[in-house]
Amino acid sequence: MARDRLTALEVKRAHDKGEPVLLPDGAGLYLRKQSAHGTTWTLRYRFGGRDRWMALGSYPDMELAEARKAARAKRTLVDAGTLKGTVGKNLGRDAFARAPRTKPDPPHRAALGGRMQYRIE
């Protein structure tokens, strides 16, 4: 049976090795090492027909268990469409236009029939 989960020892060895590597852990979580010093946990997800990558944190600061928890939380937000940067994109143009505004229109705009007049003094 093939194993698709990383171990803490594999992560440490990949970090100490110093060469670029991309190791999958499963469910879209990857350990990405692009330079000799930096190792980053990234989440790969698909949105709008495109693959996207989200950095979750760096390896020495974020251990494997923490990265799995963070990836699970972000994956839930992505699936719900509430992740920053994805809000409104999945609604469609018409639904987004009908969405309630956070700030109401000023009362003088209704009096002018939608036209704004400016006066230069």
N, C-alpha and C positions, 0 to 999 in steps of 0.2 A: 504494500500500500504506500502510495506516495505521500510524503509529508509536505505540507505547504505553510507551516508555521515556523517562524524564526525562534531561536533560543537566545538567551542572554549572552551565552558564550560566542555564538556566531556573530552577534551584533558587535561585541567587543573586539573580536578578531578582525572584522571588516573595518572597524574604525581605526584600529592600530596599524593595519596593513599599509595604508597610505595611497592606494591607487583607486581610481574611479570605479564605482560599483553601484548597481541597482538591485537590491534584494527584496523580493516580495514576501509579505507576511500573510497575506490573505485578506479578503474583503476590501481590497483597494489600498491597503496600507503598504508603503514601501519605505525602506531605508535607502536613502540616496546620498552617495558620496561623490562629489564632483571635483573637489580639490583635495590637497594633501591634508588639510587641517579641518575642514568643515564636513560634518555628517548631519543630515536633516531627515526628519520623519515627514513624509508627504502622503497625502491622500489623493488617489486618482479616482475621478468620478466622471460621469458622462452627463452633459446637460446641453440641450438644444442641438443634439446631433454631433457635439464636439467633445473630445476628451479634454479634461481640465485637471490641473494639479494644484493642490492647496498645501502649503507648508504648515505643519502642526507645531514644530519645535525642533531644537537641535538635540543630538544624541546625549552628550554628557549631562545636559540639563534635564532631559526628559528620558526616563527609562522606558523599556519595552512595554511594561504593563500600563504606564501612564499614556503612552502613545496609542495603545489599543483602545483605551477608554475615550481618549480625545477623538480618535477616528470614528468610533461608534457614535459619539454625540454629534459630530459634524455630518456623518452619513445620514442620521435621522433628520437633521435640518435640511440637507440637500433633497432628501426624498419628499419632505413636506413642502419644499419650495420657499422656505422662510429664511434661507441663508442670505446674508448681505451680498448684494450683487446679483441675486437671482430673483428678488422680489419684483414683481411687475413683468418680468420677462415671460413668465409662463401664463399670464393672464390673457394675452392677446391685445391688440391695439384698441379694439372697441371696449373691452372690459376695463382696460386701464384708464380709458377716458371717462368711464362712468364711475370709477372708484372715487370715494369721498375725499375731498380735499382737506388738508390739515388746517388750512387757514381760510376762513370765509372771504368772499369778495367784499370789498369796501362798499358802503351804501351809496356813495356817489356814482359808482359804476352802473348800477341799475337805473339811476336817474338819467344818465347820459345815453342809455340804450346800448351799452357795451362800448361806446366810443369814449376815448379819453381825450380831453382837451387840455392843452398846456398854454400857459400865459407867460410871456417873457416880459419882465419889467425892466 
